[in-house]
Amino acid sequence: QVQLVESGGGLVQPGGSLRLSCAASGSMFTFFVMGWYRQTPGKQRELVAEIDDRGITNYADSVKGRFTISKDSAKNTVYLQMNSLKPEDTAVYYCNTHHRVVAGLDSWGQGTQVTVSS
């Protein structure tokens, strides 16, 4: 079981920046994917960005060029740098990790609120 603790959410004005952090502890997979999803009321949770143990990244089209995901393997921590934030980025952001090959082995964080508003 992997435990995920998120931090870094908050209120920011349009065009501003935030950095989210997700620290993992417990039994990490050797072949893993860690990433960020977001959810707004009445909508399905959607992938924002993910990175795997090889450093390969994947982004939603809506955040390409604005968000950057990175990892610090020594700290078992993943970061999401969010720049040029828009009101439509407002959501609860959830950290996720799962096995890169075997499906169904997911762990989730508790979520952190990001609000983009003037």
C-alpha positions as CSV (number, residue, x, y, z in Angstrom):
1,Q,0.0,0.0,0.0
2,V,1.3,3.4,-1.0
3,Q,0.4,6.6,0.9
4,L,0.2,9.9,-1.0
5,V,0.3,13.3,0.6
6,E,-0.4,16.3,-1.5
7,S,0.4,20.0,-0.8
8,G,0.6,23.3,-2.6
9,G,-3.0,24.1,-3.6
10,G,-4.6,27.5,-3.0
11,L,-6.1,30.6,-4.6
12,V,-4.3,32.3,-7.4
13,Q,-5.2,35.0,-9.9
14,P,-5.5,34.2,-13.6
15,G,-2.1,34.1,-15.2
16,G,-0.4,33.1,-12.0
17,S,1.5,30.0,-10.9
18,L,1.3,27.3,-8.3
19,R,3.4,24.2,-7.6
20,L,1.8,21.1,-6.3
21,S,3.8,18.4,-4.5
22,C,2.9,14.8,-3.9
23,A,5.1,12.7,-1.4
24,A,4.8,9.0,-1.6
25,S,5.6,6.6,1.2
26,G,5.1,2.8,1.7
27,S,5.7,0.0,-0.7
28,M,6.5,1.8,-4.0
29,F,6.4,-0.2,-7.2
30,T,9.7,-0.5,-9.2
31,F,7.7,0.1,-12.4
32,F,5.4,2.9,-11.6
33,V,3.4,5.9,-12.9
34,M,2.8,8.9,-10.7
35,G,0.5,11.7,-11.8
36,W,-2.1,14.3,-11.2
37,Y,-5.8,14.2,-11.9
38,R,-8.4,16.8,-11.4
39,Q,-12.1,16.9,-10.8
40,T,-14.9,19.6,-10.7
41,P,-18.4,19.1,-9.3
42,G,-20.5,17.0,-11.7
43,K,-17.6,15.9,-13.9
44,Q,-15.5,12.9,-14.1
45,R,-12.0,12.9,-12.8
46,E,-9.5,13.6,-15.6
47,L,-5.8,13.1,-16.2
48,V,-3.7,16.3,-16.0
49,A,-0.2,14.9,-16.3
50,E,1.8,11.8,-15.4
51,I,5.4,10.6,-15.3
52,D,6.7,7.1,-15.0
53,D,9.8,5.5,-13.5
54,R,11.7,6.0,-16.8
55,G,10.9,9.7,-16.8
56,I,8.4,9.5,-19.7
57,T,5.7,12.2,-19.3
58,N,2.1,12.5,-20.6
59,Y,0.0,15.6,-20.5
60,A,-3.6,16.5,-21.2
61,D,-3.9,18.7,-24.3
62,S,-5.5,21.5,-22.2
63,V,-2.3,21.9,-20.1
64,K,0.4,21.3,-22.6
65,G,2.9,24.2,-22.6
66,R,1.6,25.5,-19.3
67,F,2.1,22.7,-16.8
68,T,5.3,20.7,-16.1
69,I,5.4,17.4,-14.2
70,S,8.7,16.3,-12.6
71,K,9.9,13.8,-10.0
72,D,12.6,13.5,-7.4
73,S,13.2,9.8,-7.1
74,A,15.3,10.2,-4.0
75,K,12.4,11.8,-2.2
76,N,9.6,9.7,-3.8
77,T,8.0,13.0,-4.7
78,V,6.3,14.3,-7.8
79,Y,5.8,18.0,-8.6
80,L,3.3,19.7,-10.9
81,Q,4.4,23.2,-11.8
82,M,1.4,25.1,-13.1
83,N,1.9,28.3,-15.0
84,S,-0.4,30.7,-16.9
85,L,-3.3,29.4,-14.8
86,K,-6.8,29.9,-16.1
87,P,-10.2,29.9,-14.3
88,E,-11.0,26.6,-16.0
89,D,-8.0,25.0,-14.2
90,T,-10.0,25.4,-11.0
91,A,-10.6,21.9,-9.5
92,V,-9.6,19.5,-6.8
93,Y,-6.3,18.0,-7.8
94,Y,-5.6,14.4,-6.8
95,C,-2.2,12.6,-6.8
96,N,-2.3,9.1,-8.1
97,T,0.2,6.3,-8.4
98,H,-0.2,2.9,-10.1
99,H,1.8,0.0,-11.5
100,R,3.0,0.8,-15.0
101,V,2.2,-2.8,-16.3
102,V,-0.3,-4.4,-14.0
103,A,-3.7,-2.7,-14.0
104,G,-5.8,-2.0,-10.9
105,L,-3.1,-1.2,-8.4
106,D,-4.0,2.4,-7.8
107,S,-3.4,4.6,-4.8
108,W,-4.9,8.1,-4.4
109,G,-4.1,11.2,-2.3
110,Q,-6.8,13.1,-0.4
111,G,-6.9,16.0,-2.9
112,T,-5.9,19.6,-2.8
113,Q,-8.1,22.5,-4.0
114,V,-6.8,24.8,-6.7
115,T,-8.8,28.0,-7.4
116,V,-8.0,30.4,-10.1
117,S,-10.0,33.6,-9.7
118,S,-9.6,37.3,-9.7
